[in-house]
Amino acid sequence: MRGLKAILLSATFAACSSAGADEPPTLEILTPERGTTADTHDITVTGKTSASKVTINGVDAIIQNDGTFSATLTVDDGITLIETHAVRGSADIRDVRAVMAGSLSPTDGSIGGPIAARVGSDGFVKVGAALAATAQALDWQALALGMNPIYDTSGCNSAKIDIQELRVGTIGVGLTPAAGAIDTAVTIDDVFVKMKVNFRAVCISGSTTATVRSSRAHINGDLALAAAAGKLTAALPSSSVQLDGFSLDVSGVPGAIESLIKGEVRKAAEKALNNVVKQQVPPKASEALGGLLAQPLNANILDKATTFTITPSSVDIDADGLVATVDAKVRVAGGEGGMFVSTPMPIDSMQWQGNDLGLALADDVVNQLFSGLWATGAITPTISLDGPAGILGAVLDSNARSLKIDMMLPPVVRAQDGVLDLAIGDLILSARDESGVEVQSFALSLTTTLAASPGASGAIAVTLGTPVVRAQPLKLSEDSDTSGEQLEGLVNGAWGLVGSMIGDAMGTLPLPAIAGISMGGPSVTGQRGFLVVDVPIGQ
């Protein structure tokens, strides 16, 4: 990962050896300790120094006569880096540590967060095209024959009508979102219906054949969508039929019932077409859109059993499209003792960007997952330097045989203002010898961006950007090399290990899907409180 931005923040000032005004001052931070969590946005930093000036995140601290100092900072939700500078002359000693602050909630699966899938107006155009292709492949004649008799009455002036043949040409399906429903317009070109008519006229029986043709049939109705059994279910309660270019060929019918026969033959053709549409379009639409709602999931994430509990909450339709929302809760077995910063936002605050397919995932859901995994220790392994990670030995103490990674705070994702950031605070790297004794240690805090691409089985493949890292030696051996090259190599190696774990964890989050439609490459951005994924739909 060349190009990583690493800033070495040393607790000593080795470059300066002269005494006097430029002699490096002492700096000891008393509070907050590394890995501090706070259910408040006001953080008080205290410490001791021999410096003449102390700044904390750019704020001047008040130094007392005994060298103690303090300053109170107001921090945002999530992880905040606290950078303290102790200055005397040209000497500048720095300390960086992290706090996680905000409204803290437990990772016991009791707190929910919304996940919403949206199909915009352009998306419905493409869904309609997919439904049209499905309708085109139906065996319309077999479906029509199953409706026989399509008309049947009794009495002296009566008739029984059976369909013998039904052929259709090109089929189109137009779906237009409107308030509360999807306006559905089905067009069927070149309709041909042949029917056998058995009749009784003044109690005298007879039979004939009727042929109906239409240049284009229009079947219009409102497709309703609701969440049922964890999936979207479509219904077409009513619809109307109009036949353009209608013609009827029928002969041999007694005058007493001619108008009856002609009227019922037309109605029979309309009924056959309407019934096929009403029977086939709703279940096909349900099948296509059923993948929009997130489903309950039991997964093994970083070797930890993880449960996603899903409760459908709403289906809203307006002229801009459909939004289907569920409430999601995450529980990692063994991670119930963790805490995460909760920043709940209502789904109706979303400003959807794309007009095809979109996903809005509350960052609370992601942070519950991360904090639960963190609480189990899944993201803080001890790595042998004798195996594949041995390359790290080249940048560590010569006696180092293992590297223990201790993440003192859980990773935190924050989504806002078009940006999606991941922050990790106080990641401690401890190099240990054969006896497990620490010979060298560093504290890392970093931020990076997130991007997305299609993953396996419809999941999101998360790509982590090049991180900005602040690294501080905590313990150095006599032969330690703290050059920029050594530090970059260490950070690269550690980030490669931790970053892949985080990417794997986020890769379990599913993308919404529409059956029968190809999806393009997703883009991911941040909007306050939500990870927003826009997915183009193929033509």
Summary of the structure (lengths in Angstrom):
residues: 539
radius of gyration: 34.4
end to end distance: 37.1
largest distance: 127.3
contacts: 1853
relative contact order: 0.14
helix: 21%
strand: 49%
